[in-house]
Amino acid sequence: MISPIDILHGKILIVDDQEANVLLLEQMLRGAHYTSIASTMDPSQVCELHLINHYDLILLDLQMPGMDGFQVMENLNEIEKGGYLPVLVITAQPAHKLRALQAGAKDFVSKPFDLAEVLLRVHNMLEVRLLHQEMKRLYDRVSAEQKVSQRLLVNVLPSSLAARLGGHPEIEVGAFTELVTASYAEVTVLFADILAFTEFAEGASAEVLLGVLDELSTRLHDPAGEPRLDTTRTIGNAYLASIGLSDPVAEHSIQTSRKALNLVEAVDRFNERSRYKLKLRIGLDTGAEVSSVVHKRTVTYDL
């Protein structure tokens, strides 16, 4: 969330060739307790200054000698990598407002200045700009987490299933070579996922994080005397596994339910001795299943 303090700390650049206008705007903004205000009367410096300081708002006069505000916006559009041009134009010409918005400006203030209007538009512009940046950071973080999850993707092909695959002919599909298995009449698939895992991971130490994941992973291993559980995919904090895939097992749904209860017990035990209160989402499904190797080299296989 964007707080009022964040808005008052937003970085502002005033661009106007008239010193009196610059001084007036600075006085208005400082009187409203904005803390980071810079200015220039040379429009050719705007892009360089923005590259260095990454302003949250640029108050830009449109009519200036040498380089007008439209040319400045054209140059800013080429360097603003965030895709959001933080420009509030200053104009005394009503006819320029539409053209300025089409050029990328997000809002405008009119000359002569009205104090209440200037402060309201500056506040709104900064709030939108900071929200835009926050959303971009969130998107980048989610994208990074997805890449990590992809790297953590482990496809384990059970040895008994691999042996059966060896006897099947290869099928050419486009540029890929596939192997297709026989279907399985009935298996039970278990899906387990830790809820709000990202929030937990951000606040937990590496030791705690690995500890709980290792505990859950251990519960998916095959204790002596229990049927084989084929862990087909592990994606970050989520587990997809099945009983009865590679080796036929009687009462596979009961055995899978026991595995699910083991996972719940592991999370409950962790919560008892930790300040974190994790929740586990579990899904079970029983039915026919078809497995195949999608790509021979990477041994990716689907259920």
C-alpha positions in Angstrom: 0.0 0.0 0.0 1.1 3.6 -0.7 1.1 5.7 2.4 0.8 9.6 2.6 4.5 9.7 3.6 5.5 7.8 0.5 3.7 10.4 -1.6 5.3 13.3 0.1 8.7 11.7 -0.4 8.1 11.2 -4.2 10.8 12.7 -6.4 9.5 15.7 -8.4 11.2 17.7 -11.2 9.9 21.1 -12.3 10.7 22.1 -15.9 9.9 25.7 -16.9 11.9 28.4 -18.7 10.4 31.1 -16.4 12.2 31.4 -13.1 9.1 33.0 -11.5 7.0 29.9 -12.3 9.7 27.6 -11.0 9.9 29.5 -7.7 6.1 29.6 -7.3 5.7 25.9 -7.9 8.5 25.1 -5.5 6.9 27.3 -2.9 3.6 25.5 -3.3 5.0 22.1 -3.1 7.3 22.8 -0.1 4.4 24.4 1.7 2.5 21.1 1.2 5.5 19.2 2.8 6.9 17.6 -0.3 10.5 16.8 0.5 12.2 15.9 -2.8 11.9 18.8 -5.3 14.3 19.6 -8.1 14.0 22.0 -11.0 15.6 23.1 -14.3 15.0 25.8 -16.8 16.8 24.0 -19.6 14.5 21.4 -21.2 17.4 19.7 -23.0 18.6 18.4 -19.6 15.3 16.7 -18.6 16.1 13.2 -20.1 19.6 13.1 -18.6 18.3 14.2 -15.2 15.5 11.6 -15.3 17.9 8.8 -16.3 20.0 9.7 -13.2 17.2 10.4 -10.6 14.2 8.4 -11.9 11.7 11.1 -11.0 8.2 10.0 -9.9 6.7 13.2 -11.3 7.8 15.8 -13.9 6.0 19.1 -14.0 6.6 20.1 -17.6 5.9 23.5 -19.2 4.8 23.1 -22.9 5.9 26.4 -24.3 9.7 26.8 -24.0 12.3 28.2 -26.4 14.7 25.8 -28.1 12.9 22.6 -27.1 9.2 22.6 -26.3 7.4 20.2 -23.9 6.2 18.0 -26.7 9.8 17.3 -27.8 10.8 16.6 -24.2 7.9 14.1 -23.9 9.0 12.5 -27.2 12.5 12.0 -25.8 11.2 10.8 -22.4 9.1 8.1 -24.2 12.3 6.6 -25.6 14.0 6.2 -22.2 11.1 5.5 -19.8 11.5 1.8 -19.5 8.6 1.3 -17.1 6.1 2.2 -19.9 4.6 4.9 -17.7 5.5 8.5 -18.5 5.2 10.5 -15.2 4.5 13.9 -16.8 2.1 16.6 -15.6 2.0 19.3 -18.2 1.7 23.0 -17.5 -0.1 25.0 -20.1 -2.0 28.2 -20.6 -3.4 27.0 -24.0 -6.6 24.9 -23.7 -6.0 23.6 -27.3 -2.7 22.0 -26.1 -4.3 19.7 -23.5 -5.6 17.0 -25.8 -2.3 17.0 -27.8 -0.3 16.7 -24.6 -2.4 13.7 -23.4 -1.9 12.1 -26.8 1.8 12.6 -26.5 1.9 10.6 -23.2 1.2 13.2 -20.5 -1.0 11.8 -17.7 -2.6 15.1 -16.6 -2.3 18.8 -16.8 -2.5 22.0 -14.8 -3.5 25.4 -16.2 -1.8 28.8 -15.9 -2.3 30.9 -14.0 -1.9 28.4 -11.1 -4.6 27.5 -8.7 -3.0 26.2 -5.5 -5.7 23.7 -4.7 -5.7 22.3 -8.2 -1.9 22.0 -8.4 -1.7 20.2 -5.1 -4.5 17.8 -5.9 -3.2 16.9 -9.3 0.3 16.4 -8.0 -0.9 14.2 -5.2 -3.0 12.0 -7.5 -0.2 11.7 -10.1 2.3 10.6 -7.5 -0.1 8.1 -6.0 -0.8 6.5 -9.4 2.9 6.5 -10.3 4.0 4.9 -7.0 1.2 2.3 -7.4 2.4 1.6 -10.9 5.9 1.0 -9.6 4.6 -1.2 -6.8 2.7 -3.3 -9.2 5.7 -3.6 -11.5 7.8 -4.8 -8.6 5.2 -7.3 -7.6 5.0 -8.6 -11.2 8.8 -8.9 -11.4 8.8 -10.8 -8.2 6.1 -13.2 -9.3 7.9 -13.7 -12.6 11.2 -14.4 -10.7 9.4 -16.9 -8.5 7.9 -18.7 -11.5 11.4 -19.0 -13.0 12.6 -20.5 -9.7 9.7 -22.9 -9.7 10.5 -24.0 -13.2 14.1 -24.6 -12.3 12.9 -26.6 -9.3 10.7 -28.7 -11.5 11.7 -32.3 -11.0 10.2 -35.0 -13.2 11.0 -38.4 -11.8 10.2 -41.4 -14.0 9.7 -44.5 -11.9 12.1 -47.3 -12.9 9.2 -49.8 -13.4 7.5 -47.4 -15.7 10.7 -46.7 -17.6 11.1 -50.4 -18.2 7.7 -50.6 -19.7 8.3 -47.5 -21.9 11.3 -49.2 -23.4 9.2 -51.7 -25.2 7.0 -49.1 -26.9 7.8 -47.7 -30.4 8.8 -44.1 -30.9 6.3 -41.7 -32.4 7.5 -38.7 -34.4 5.4 -35.6 -33.6 6.7 -32.5 -35.4 10.3 -31.9 -34.3 9.9 -34.1 -31.1 10.2 -37.8 -30.5 7.7 -39.2 -28.1 7.1 -42.5 -26.3 3.6 -43.5 -25.2 2.7 -45.8 -22.4 -0.3 -48.0 -21.9 -3.1 -46.6 -19.7 -3.6 -47.6 -16.1 -7.1 -48.7 -15.1 -7.2 -47.0 -11.8 -4.7 -45.0 -9.6 -5.1 -42.4 -6.9 -3.3 -39.1 -7.4 -2.3 -36.8 -4.4 -1.7 -33.1 -4.8 -0.4 -31.1 -1.8 0.3 -27.4 -1.6 1.4 -25.1 1.2 -0.8 -22.0 1.2 0.7 -18.5 1.3 4.1 -20.1 0.9 5.7 -16.9 -0.6 4.8 -14.8 2.5 6.1 -17.6 4.8 9.4 -17.9 2.8 10.0 -14.1 3.0 9.8 -14.2 6.8 11.4 -17.5 7.6 15.1 -18.3 7.8 16.7 -20.7 5.2 17.0 -23.3 8.0 13.3 -23.1 8.9 12.3 -23.1 5.2 14.3 -26.1 4.2 13.3 -27.9 7.4 9.6 -27.8 6.7 10.1 -28.8 3.1 12.3 -31.7 4.0 9.8 -32.8 6.6 7.0 -32.9 4.0 9.2 -34.5 1.4 10.2 -37.2 3.9 6.5 -38.0 4.5 6.2 -38.7 0.8 9.0 -41.3 0.8 8.2 -45.0 1.1 8.5 -46.4 4.6 9.1 -50.1 4.8 6.0 -52.1 4.3 4.0 -49.4 2.5 3.2 -49.3 -1.2 5.3 -47.4 -3.6 4.4 -43.7 -4.0 5.5 -42.3 -7.4 6.4 -38.6 -6.9 5.9 -37.5 -10.4 6.4 -33.8 -10.0 7.7 -31.4 -7.4 7.2 -27.7 -8.2 8.4 -25.3 -5.5 6.2 -26.0 -2.5 3.7 -28.2 -4.3 3.8 -32.0 -4.6 2.1 -34.2 -7.2 2.3 -38.0 -6.5 0.3 -41.1 -7.2 -0.2 -44.7 -5.9 -0.8 -47.4 -8.3 0.9 -45.9 -11.3 3.9 -48.1 -11.9 2.9 -51.0 -9.6 -0.7 -52.1 -9.2 -1.8 -51.6 -5.6 -4.9 -52.7 -3.8 -6.8 -50.1 -1.9 -4.7 -47.3 -3.4 -7.1 -44.6 -2.4 -6.8 -45.7 1.3 -3.0 -45.7 1.1 -3.0 -42.3 -0.6 -5.3 -40.9 2.1 -2.8 -42.1 4.7 -0.1 -40.2 2.9 -2.2 -37.1 3.0 -2.8 -37.5 6.7 0.9 -37.9 7.2 1.5 -34.5 5.5 -1.2 -32.9 7.7 0.4 -34.3 10.8 3.8 -33.0 9.7 2.4 -29.5 9.2 0.6 -29.6 12.6 3.8 -30.6 14.3 5.7 -27.8 12.6 3.0 -25.3 13.7 3.2 -26.4 17.3 6.8 -25.5 17.6 6.9 -22.5 15.3 5.5 -18.9 15.2 4.4 -19.6 11.7 1.0 -21.2 11.2 1.1 -23.0 7.9 -2.0 -24.4 6.1 -1.9 -27.3 3.7 -4.2 -27.7 0.7 -4.7 -31.3 -0.3 -6.5 -32.9 -3.3 -7.1 -36.6 -4.0 -8.5 -38.0 -7.2 -9.0 -41.7 -8.2 -9.6 -42.8 -11.7 -8.0 -44.1 -15.0 -4.7 -42.5 -15.9 -2.5 -42.3 -19.0 1.2 -41.6 -18.7 3.6 -40.6 -21.5 7.1 -39.4 -22.1 6.7 -36.1 -23.9 10.3 -35.6 -24.8 12.9 -38.4 -24.9 16.0 -36.3 -24.1 14.7 -34.4 -21.1 12.5 -37.4 -19.9 9.6 -35.2 -19.2 6.5 -37.2 -18.6 2.9 -36.3 -18.0 -0.1 -37.9 -16.2 
